[in-house]
Amino acid sequence: MPVKPLAKITIVNFNHVHNLDHLIAIAVIPGLNISSVSTLSGTSHFDQKVLSRVNAIRINAKDVWAEFREKINLFKGRPGNTFLLTFFEGQALNHEKATTFAPNKPKYGAFTMLSHFLPHTAFYDIDLFYTWKGQPLMPHDASFLWKLLQTDTKIYLNVKTHIFPQSEPEAYLDHLYEGKRIYLDGLNSKLKNLG
């Protein structure tokens, strides 16, 4: 397994290529206590039921500070450890105009709140990169799901560990995403040159 618990609550951030990234995330995380930092607006009825079932932290809650406080305390009181999935960049690339794997500009709200509620805590940052037949599998590909299930598909995971900062969370997250962008651009270029 690429990840293991780092604390009572372990944050796992991914770049958000496709809506199916949640399924990939669950495949690399051991254990049963999994939740996420999510919005319940603009999601399907099924997604809303799943997010409600796992007690997801709703970033569109009426009082987001109270929502974070309540759910963090809930997770701290659970038996065993909780993995909390995040996509600090927010929107999936298949909903954007982007045609490469360069991540979107990060959104700071959830990161700032987690830095406040879990100061000095280690968290995972994982780069997801999908390939099909040795070439990048683009998020807008109409056959994304079909290709994802093929034996010619490989998923690259670059797993890094960071610590929530004491101050300036926005600058910290910008720096983290610049490193993510450089890594993904390099992998994208390397694979395209091999083809």
Wavefront OBJ file of the C-alpha trace (Angstrom):
o trace
v 0.000 0.000 0.000
v 1.356 3.436 -0.907
v -0.173 5.087 2.165
v -0.466 4.216 5.842
v -1.958 6.153 8.749
v 0.130 9.162 9.761
v -2.123 10.190 12.656
v -5.640 9.662 13.994
v -6.815 11.635 10.933
v -4.678 11.277 7.812
v -5.293 13.764 5.006
v -4.700 12.462 1.467
v -4.694 15.060 -1.340
v -4.787 14.156 -5.038
v -4.625 16.193 -8.214
v -8.129 15.976 -9.660
v -7.942 14.535 -13.164
v -11.355 12.875 -13.454
v -14.473 12.255 -11.366
v -13.304 8.642 -11.015
v -10.258 9.728 -9.012
v -12.234 8.957 -5.839
v -12.317 5.282 -6.847
v -8.564 5.246 -7.484
v -8.033 6.969 -4.136
v -10.039 4.350 -2.267
v -8.022 1.581 -3.961
v -4.734 2.891 -2.506
v -6.053 3.552 1.009
v -6.229 0.723 3.556
v -9.020 0.403 6.078
v -12.670 1.219 6.316
v -12.767 4.719 7.829
v -12.664 6.932 4.760
v -14.292 10.330 4.344
v -13.667 13.427 2.263
v -13.742 17.186 2.138
v -16.437 17.784 -0.455
v -19.269 19.942 -1.613
v -22.747 18.463 -1.658
v -24.054 21.013 -4.165
v -23.845 20.265 -7.870
v -23.273 16.553 -7.280
v -25.502 13.656 -8.273
v -28.088 12.254 -5.892
v -25.957 9.105 -5.518
v -22.815 11.133 -4.702
v -24.766 13.126 -2.123
v -25.893 9.902 -0.428
v -22.330 8.534 -0.361
v -20.877 11.801 0.975
v -23.580 11.943 3.636
v -22.943 8.312 4.594
v -19.200 8.902 5.135
v -19.842 12.142 7.070
v -17.977 14.214 4.488
v -16.920 17.696 5.525
v -19.101 20.013 3.449
v -17.214 23.075 2.284
v -20.529 24.679 1.311
v -22.053 24.270 4.781
v -23.879 27.258 6.236
v -21.192 27.577 8.941
v -18.072 25.981 7.481
v -16.002 26.499 10.664
v -18.608 24.651 12.709
v -18.780 21.926 10.044
v -15.004 21.379 10.173
v -14.945 21.428 13.986
v -17.836 18.946 14.277
v -16.471 16.473 11.729
v -12.846 16.647 12.916
v -14.065 15.889 16.454
v -16.222 13.042 15.079
v -13.224 11.516 13.275
v -11.008 11.898 16.357
v -13.617 9.964 18.370
v -13.887 7.050 15.938
v -12.272 3.735 16.738
v -9.272 3.325 14.438
v -7.843 5.900 12.072
v -9.672 7.964 9.460
v -8.379 8.799 5.976
v -9.771 12.110 4.760
v -9.631 12.542 0.964
v -9.150 15.998 -0.493
v -8.672 17.641 -3.853
v -7.199 21.011 -2.918
v -7.506 22.156 -6.523
v -11.254 21.532 -6.430
v -12.669 20.963 -9.913
v -11.765 17.836 -11.913
v -9.824 18.440 -15.131
v -12.521 16.718 -17.192
v -14.816 19.624 -16.230
v -12.242 22.197 -17.337
v -10.935 23.283 -20.742
v -7.442 21.955 -19.961
v -6.087 19.324 -22.320
v -3.019 18.286 -20.306
v -2.414 16.927 -16.833
v -1.280 20.286 -15.449
v -3.315 20.690 -12.248
v -5.686 23.582 -11.755
v -4.813 26.494 -9.488
v -5.402 25.304 -5.934
v -8.347 26.493 -3.858
v -7.311 27.548 -0.396
v -10.391 27.170 1.796
v -10.128 23.509 2.791
v -6.337 23.677 3.094
v -6.516 26.717 5.360
v -9.162 25.092 7.567
v -7.251 21.810 7.838
v -4.072 23.756 8.681
v -6.033 25.443 11.475
v -7.660 22.282 12.883
v -4.694 19.925 12.376
v -1.614 22.143 12.823
v 1.824 20.548 12.369
v 0.144 17.347 11.117
v 1.663 15.349 8.273
v -0.466 14.774 5.168
v -0.064 12.937 1.872
v 0.011 14.626 -1.511
v -0.365 12.167 -4.387
v 0.068 12.903 -8.075
v -2.211 10.776 -10.261
v -1.224 10.257 -13.876
v -3.181 7.963 -16.200
v -1.730 6.370 -19.346
v -3.223 4.128 -22.014
v -0.949 2.184 -24.368
v 2.025 4.189 -23.111
v 0.505 7.594 -23.810
v -1.252 10.055 -21.486
v -4.952 9.284 -21.065
v -6.571 12.682 -21.273
v -9.385 13.601 -18.889
v -11.686 14.717 -21.742
v -11.375 11.409 -23.627
v -14.941 10.209 -24.247
v -13.716 6.630 -23.678
v -11.927 7.428 -20.407
v -13.830 4.865 -18.319
v -13.523 2.134 -20.948
v -9.792 2.732 -21.355
v -9.289 2.934 -17.579
v -10.528 -0.665 -17.292
v -8.171 -2.013 -19.979
v -4.959 -3.930 -19.294
v -3.112 -1.362 -21.446
v -3.795 1.275 -18.781
v -1.221 2.251 -16.177
v -1.733 4.671 -13.324
v 1.336 6.428 -11.984
v 1.273 7.482 -8.340
v 3.843 9.906 -6.956
v 3.375 9.854 -3.169
v 4.843 12.667 -1.052
v 4.435 13.625 2.599
v 4.148 17.237 3.799
v 3.352 19.024 7.075
v 0.541 21.559 7.412
v 2.216 24.969 7.763
v 2.110 27.189 10.843
v 1.484 30.287 8.740
v 0.868 31.467 5.177
v -1.135 28.429 3.997
v -1.873 29.983 0.595
v 1.802 30.477 -0.249
v 2.549 26.961 0.997
v -0.172 25.442 -1.202
v 0.962 27.474 -4.241
v 4.482 26.077 -3.762
v 3.160 22.512 -3.372
v 1.128 22.806 -6.581
v 4.035 24.313 -8.499
v 6.044 21.181 -7.635
v 3.096 19.003 -8.663
v 2.800 20.874 -11.971
v 6.529 20.471 -12.736
v 6.402 16.718 -11.992
v 3.262 16.093 -14.086
v 4.496 18.255 -16.997
v 7.771 16.315 -17.004
v 6.022 12.946 -17.010
v 3.608 14.123 -19.709
v 6.489 15.303 -21.936
v 8.531 12.153 -21.357
v 5.667 9.864 -22.373
v 4.754 11.944 -25.422
v 8.380 11.864 -26.590
v 8.495 8.062 -26.220
v 5.444 7.730 -28.465
l 1 2 3 4 5 6 7 8 9 10 11 12 13 14 15 16 17 18 19 20 21 22 23 24 25 26 27 28 29 30 31 32 33 34 35 36 37 38 39 40 41 42 43 44 45 46 47 48 49 50 51 52 53 54 55 56 57 58 59 60 61 62 63 64 65 66 67 68 69 70 71 72 73 74 75 76 77 78 79 80 81 82 83 84 85 86 87 88 89 90 91 92 93 94 95 96 97 98 99 100 101 102 103 104 105 106 107 108 109 110 111 112 113 114 115 116 117 118 119 120 121 122 123 124 125 126 127 128 129 130 131 132 133 134 135 136 137 138 139 140 141 142 143 144 145 146 147 148 149 150 151 152 153 154 155 156 157 158 159 160 161 162 163 164 165 166 167 168 169 170 171 172 173 174 175 176 177 178 179 180 181 182 183 184 185 186 187 188 189 190 191 192 193 194 195
